[in-house]
């Protein structure tokens, strides 16, 4: 099962990297005489209302649909792991201040704050990714801090401190490997959340300009074509759902596998 899930995500990554080269047509080429049409031998997923090939737009849009969520996941995981480890290991007033800040951030409606921030900052995926990485971080900080608190007083950590190892070495060379199952799982969950959220922003018209090959935009632009060519809007939804489900299940499987390693 894990191999199948990894294969789905691996295939998605390949399409994200090389989708624009695999597209049979230019995703921006219009054929108004053809208009919206169902699948046929020339257009496997049909065309949208401007006569643009749906499959080509789907393949080309995979790059932005997957790359940006990966960046969000990397940013969120790096920030939350570093800050959570530091807060849970060092404790004191810094830990108290950080946790009160985390509580405040978690209490805010994340998606609403994201929409407001992106709107104020002028839109664009760059600002969306930055804002999303910051907003997704507090919840993971709390998780990593809790696990660090459980690990910091165990025998292996006490032994490392007794040997005079500096706190940074104890945190990142001894504690972090034992937090790996949660870190990996959190990274995949952050990827899924970013994938769905960015598609949602595009659906709302916040982010990439209209007409850009993007999965969220395709759902919004083609939602009136369900009678003529449902694949124009259904296909990106299916891909988002498939990738999100595969990443979530793979994160669960990896957590179970890595947890069997035990403390080191």
Phi and psi in degrees as a GROMACS rama.xvg file:
@    title "Ramachandran Plot"
@    xaxis  label "Phi"
@    yaxis  label "Psi"
@TYPE xy
-63.0943  -36.3949  UNK-2
-65.18  -37.4913  UNK-3
-65.7107  -44.969  UNK-4
-62.8364  -43.9555  UNK-5
-63.6761  -36.232  UNK-6
-64.7002  -40.4029  UNK-7
-61.9966  -46.3834  UNK-8
-68.1113  -37.2714  UNK-9
-62.9968  -42.603  UNK-10
-63.6898  -39.5055  UNK-11
-62.6137  -39.8221  UNK-12
-64.6419  -42.5739  UNK-13
-62.0083  -42.383  UNK-14
-65.2524  -38.446  UNK-15
-63.0318  -36.4232  UNK-16
-78.2986  -38.4983  UNK-17
-119.988  10.6289  UNK-18
-57.7511  -38.3394  UNK-19
-66.5139  -26.7442  UNK-20
-83.8123  -21.7603  UNK-21
-87.2437  -16.4138  UNK-22
-62.5739  128.623  UNK-23
-72.0265  -21.5863  UNK-24
-133.071  163.629  UNK-25
-68.658  123.677  UNK-26
-65.168  -16.4685  UNK-27
-96.3578  -9.03053  UNK-28
-69.1331  126.354  UNK-29
-105.514  148.298  UNK-30
-136.405  85.5638  UNK-31
-64.6608  -27.15  UNK-32
-67.7035  -32.7504  UNK-33
-78.9104  -45.338  UNK-34
62.7037  -156.276  UNK-35
-75.4766  124.885  UNK-36
-144.665  152.724  UNK-37
-75.5959  176.941  UNK-38
-60.1449  143.402  UNK-39
-151.691  -171.986  UNK-40
-64.6622  -31.2464  UNK-41
-84.002  -35.3872  UNK-42
-127.563  98.9659  UNK-43
-62.3187  -30.426  UNK-44
-113.436  14.9159  UNK-45
78.7626  -165.82  UNK-46
-130.248  162.005  UNK-47
-91.8151  -169.514  UNK-48
-68.8325  -15.7776  UNK-49
-98.9011  7.16433  UNK-50
77.7774  16.3784  UNK-51
-84.7841  141.146  UNK-52
-68.6252  121.444  UNK-53
-66.2422  -42.94  UNK-54
-61.6837  -41.8032  UNK-55
-63.7964  -41.157  UNK-56
-69.1872  -34.6794  UNK-57
-65.894  -46.5726  UNK-58
-66.6672  -42.2178  UNK-59
-67.6717  -37.8439  UNK-60
-73.665  -11.6596  UNK-61
-62.5309  -31.6046  UNK-62
-59.4983  -55.3275  UNK-63
-70.1904  -33.3351  UNK-64
-64.7692  -29.859  UNK-65
-107.373  -34.2676  UNK-66
-63.5032  -48.6818  UNK-67
-63.7137  -43.2901  UNK-68
-60.2003  -34.7467  UNK-69
-62.5838  -42.4693  UNK-70
-64.3519  -40.3361  UNK-71
-60.9458  -45.6239  UNK-72
-62.4257  -43.1377  UNK-73
-63.777  -44.5888  UNK-74
-64.9025  -45.289  UNK-75
-64.0453  -43.8855  UNK-76
-65.645  -42.5624  UNK-77
-63.0992  -47.716  UNK-78
-65.5624  -49.8154  UNK-79
-66.4053  -38.7177  UNK-80
-67.4255  -44.8153  UNK-81
-64.788  -49.0925  UNK-82
-70.3539  -38.8951  UNK-83
-65.1914  -41.7045  UNK-84
-61.6398  -46.4628  UNK-85
-62.8695  -46.6242  UNK-86
-65.3742  -43.9792  UNK-87
-71.8392  -26.8781  UNK-88
-88.8845  -42.4462  UNK-89
-86.2182  -29.6598  UNK-90
55.7381  -150.657  UNK-91
76.6768  -163.007  UNK-92
-68.7079  -29.5303  UNK-93
-65.3572  -42.4738  UNK-94
-62.0604  -44.5935  UNK-95
-62.7451  -44.5944  UNK-96
-64.2069  -42.4567  UNK-97
-65.0616  -40.8175  UNK-98
-69.0114  -35.3057  UNK-99
-67.8131  -36.2671  UNK-100
-65.8223  -40.9824  UNK-101
-62.6526  -43.5093  UNK-102
-59.4845  -42.6224  UNK-103
-64.401  -42.991  UNK-104
-65.7004  -39.839  UNK-105
-68.0992  -31.1053  UNK-106
-69.8943  -20.6123  UNK-107
-80.7547  146.228  UNK-108
-70.732  105.264  UNK-109
-58.4261  -49.1241  UNK-110
-64.9185  -38.7259  UNK-111
-65.2312  -44.6206  UNK-112
-60.7147  -40.7363  UNK-113
-62.3123  -45.0101  UNK-114
-62.4784  -42.1336  UNK-115
-65.5578  -45.9312  UNK-116
-60.9386  -46.9785  UNK-117
-64.8435  -38.266  UNK-118
-64.9686  -43.0672  UNK-119
-68.2862  -38.3489  UNK-120
-81.4761  -2.78223  UNK-121
100.262  9.80313  UNK-122
76.3748  -170.851  UNK-123
96.316  144.866  UNK-124
-68.3242  -28.5168  UNK-125
-59.5767  -50.9067  UNK-126
-66.9969  -35.9538  UNK-127
-60.9164  -45.055  UNK-128
-63.7215  -44.775  UNK-129
-63.1961  -48.0724  UNK-130
-63.5259  -39.6886  UNK-131
-67.0335  -41.225  UNK-132
-60.8607  -39.0886  UNK-133
-70.6257  -42.2533  UNK-134
-71.5369  -29.4232  UNK-135
-80.6243  -14.2963  UNK-136
-71.1086  -42.5652  UNK-137
-54.8927  -44.7063  UNK-138
-60.9581  -40.6599  UNK-139
-71.0354  -31.3863  UNK-140
-59.6369  -44.3706  UNK-141
-62.0797  -41.5577  UNK-142
-64.3007  -49.0734  UNK-143
-64.021  -39.1652  UNK-144
-61.9095  -43.3196  UNK-145
-62.0842  -42.2189  UNK-146
-68.0111  -35.248  UNK-147
-65.1824  -41.007  UNK-148
-59.3198  -37.4929  UNK-149
-72.2379  -26.1092  UNK-150
-96.0393  -26.294  UNK-151
-64.041  -26.8205  UNK-152
-104.513  9.77029  UNK-153
-73.5683  165.622  UNK-154
-59.0899  -41.6068  UNK-155
-66.7525  -34.6878  UNK-156
-72.3556  -40.8717  UNK-157
-61.4259  -40.5739  UNK-158
-63.0315  -40.052  UNK-159
-63.7984  -40.0624  UNK-160
-69.5984  -37.0892  UNK-161
-61.8779  -33.8128  UNK-162
-75.0605  -2.88369  UNK-163
83.6692  17.9793  UNK-164
-68.9109  141.339  UNK-165
-66.2711  152.76  UNK-166
-53.653  -40.1775  UNK-167
-61.5301  -41.2139  UNK-168
-66.7054  -40.7719  UNK-169
-62.6773  -42.5366  UNK-170
-66.7124  -50.0285  UNK-171
-92.4891  -21.1935  UNK-172
-99.897  -22.237  UNK-173
-117.672  -47.4019  UNK-174
-75.5867  -45.6097  UNK-175
-57.0224  -43.8703  UNK-176
-57.2004  -29.153  UNK-177
-83.1445  -10.2054  UNK-178
-97.7986  -1.68451  UNK-179
-54.0949  -42.2976  UNK-180
-56.5452  -43.748  UNK-181
-72.3807  -38.6633  UNK-182
-61.3569  -46.1302  UNK-183
-64.6703  -44.5478  UNK-184
-62.6927  -43.0526  UNK-185
-62.5725  -38.3863  UNK-186
-62.2064  -43.8227  UNK-187
-68.2055  -37.3863  UNK-188
-67.3237  -35.9749  UNK-189
-65.8233  -38.8548  UNK-190
-60.1645  -45.4379  UNK-191
-63.0895  -46.2494  UNK-192
-61.4274  -40.8197  UNK-193
-68.5838  -40.0357  UNK-194
-58.0464  -48.2759  UNK-195
-70.8365  -41.3944  UNK-196
-66.7511  -43.2133  UNK-197
-66.2956  -38.3432  UNK-198
-63.4233  -37.8388  UNK-199
-64.4903  -40.7974  UNK-200
-63.0045  -42.4971  UNK-201
-63.1684  -39.8634  UNK-202
-60.5102  -35.2346  UNK-203
-81.6327  -3.31291  UNK-204
85.6805  16.9191  UNK-205
-110.557  120.016  UNK-206
130.877  -111.841  UNK-207
-77.4274  150.763  UNK-208
-63.9155  153.688  UNK-209
-58.9724  140.987  UNK-210
92.97  -12.3088  UNK-211
-70.3141  136.311  UNK-212
-65.1258  102.266  UNK-213
-149.09  139.134  UNK-214
-62.4554  -44.0999  UNK-215
-63.8064  -42.3733  UNK-216
-64.5153  -37.379  UNK-217
-62.0025  -38.9029  UNK-218
-63.47  -43.5014  UNK-219
-70.5439  -43.8336  UNK-220
-70.3228  -27.435  UNK-221
-110.921  13.3008  UNK-222
-68.4165  -17.9757  UNK-223
-89.5607  3.51305  UNK-224
-104.598  17.638  UNK-225
-61.8362  -29.2105  UNK-226
-79.8161  -31.0691  UNK-227
-90.3103  -47.9964  UNK-228
-152.592  85.9871  UNK-229
-59.7757  -26.5615  UNK-230
-63.163  -21.8694  UNK-231
-61.9183  -32.43  UNK-232
-110.603  -27.2914  UNK-233
-74.1156  -37.7518  UNK-234
-58.0427  -48.395  UNK-235
-64.0737  -33.509  UNK-236
-65.004  -41.8508  UNK-237
-62.0032  -44.0807  UNK-238
-65.3121  -43.7948  UNK-239
-61.0035  -44.4949  UNK-240
-64.5996  -43.9328  UNK-241
-63.3275  -46.0401  UNK-242
-68.3058  -42.4533  UNK-243
-63.7116  -43.0996  UNK-244
-65.1029  -43.134  UNK-245
-63.1115  -43.6158  UNK-246
-65.5036  -39.5686  UNK-247
-65.267  -47.1085  UNK-248
-66.4924  -37.8389  UNK-249
-65.3256  -38.771  UNK-250
-61.0051  -39.9775  UNK-251
-64.5974  -43.3366  UNK-252
-65.6315  -42.9478  UNK-253
-65.801  -36.213  UNK-254
-61.1033  -46.137  UNK-255
-62.9101  -41.9104  UNK-256
-67.2786  -47.1605  UNK-257
-69.7171  -29.3603  UNK-258
-67.6629  -21.168  UNK-259
-73.2589  -11.3153  UNK-260
-70.7156  -28.5683  UNK-261
77.7517  175.704  UNK-262
-73.372  145.743  UNK-263
